[in-house]
């Protein structure tokens, strides 16, 4: 009876494997104690059949009363998080998506800077690098899933095929499961020395292993347990030629969304997979789970990551609520003397009357005549067409559904910095102007740049023409005034 507290402590308090148990206990008779630990765990085993390890050991989850409470607590945290994301503000959603995309950036080796990732979230990304495409497609697909708002079925082969096609950027797949191994180890060693330590499944076992995984999702086990199963196994088996970690996360989100609603698609669970791969302290977790089939080892690191993500989210939520209480004035009331990087952009066709000296400067330009009221561009029926609420094409970055196009002051500054990093020929004033004057459906003038940058008319004209040559604007003329229309990323040459 004296050893019972130890048995409970190394299972219910912290779920230790044998190596860590022996390192921490350092006691005589540890073999006998470890046997009692295994007996205690076996008496609370929840089978995940037909799920198996690569050595065909049955997979299971230990569900003692204490661990069951942790699982329920984790599901409550996920549900509250998903509900907050579904009903929350755009900025809160961008925060959660940013955490997801940072991990995907590592999975897919996209080599995006933090500012570039923020530009994707804000819908202001203007790069053309091919190796950024997986992240852009992942982001666009998440937005599509989030906005679908339909009843979500459990992840199956059809969903995995659709997700893989979206990640590949194709309408139809030419192949599905991997038909080759990544290296020669399985073909050389598997027949003679099969091992659960392999980092991926041999190609001839993929279809069977994935079939068992998808079938196990229909068991009566807790939702969080099934989510951990599909996260771990798709990432471990690597059944596809590429995008396996991204597909593992998408599948787990699909599973959670089946009970928690579309907000589950925005949950930042991708960093958990990154933790398992990058944190050396978790190496034993991966190996022990692969060898034993005991998925309980995944619970503690997942809850730790979820707790950190939840605390960061709640801190941002409180900060935004506090700012809203302290600054009740509507954003459109901007003082005339406010410095660059304003939150609101001037309407190009509603400029106030200019002073006499400013009219004189315009009269010095040969192509311009006396100032007149600016009319809409003839090719369009209205100067500012209604904003579309539908999602863009998958290859283009876009704001969240229903999101306002304008950025916060901080986001505008970050976007200006991103523009200077991606286009070193831009001056700071040009980048600052672009950061807040690239809204589709708007048209901008030389006078707006002049007022924004507080420079001469000639400097403003030169700057706007330079931005037009660089492909940010399309230059046109209406009556007596030049107008500059933003060019969408997909339309730039």
Buried (B, 14 or more C-beta within 10 A) or exposed (E): EEEEEBBBBBBBEEBBBBEBBBEEBEEEEBEEBBEEBEEBBEEBBBEBEBBBBBEEBEBBBBBBEEBBEBBEBBBEBBBBBBBBBBEBBBBBBBBBBBBBBBBBBBBBEBEBEEBBBBBBBBBBBBBEEEEBBBBBBBBBBBBBBBBBEEEBEBBBEEBBBEBBBBBBEEEEEEEBBBEEBEEEBBEEEBEEEEEBEBEBBBBEBBBEBBEBBBEBBEBEBBBBBBBBBBBBBBBBBBBBBBBBBBBBBBBBBBBBBBBBBBBBBBBBBBBBBBBBBEEEEBEBBBBBBBBBBBBBBBBBBBBEBBEBBBEBBBEBBEEBEEEEEEEEEEEEEBEEEEEBBBBEBBEBBEBEEBEEEBEEBBEEBEEBEEBEEBEBBEEEEEBBEEEEEEBBEBEBBBBBBEBEBBBBEEBBBBBBBBBBEBBEEBEEBBBBBBBBBBBEBBBBBBBBBBBBBEBEBEBBBBBBBBBBEBBBBEEBEBEBBBBBBBBEBEEEE
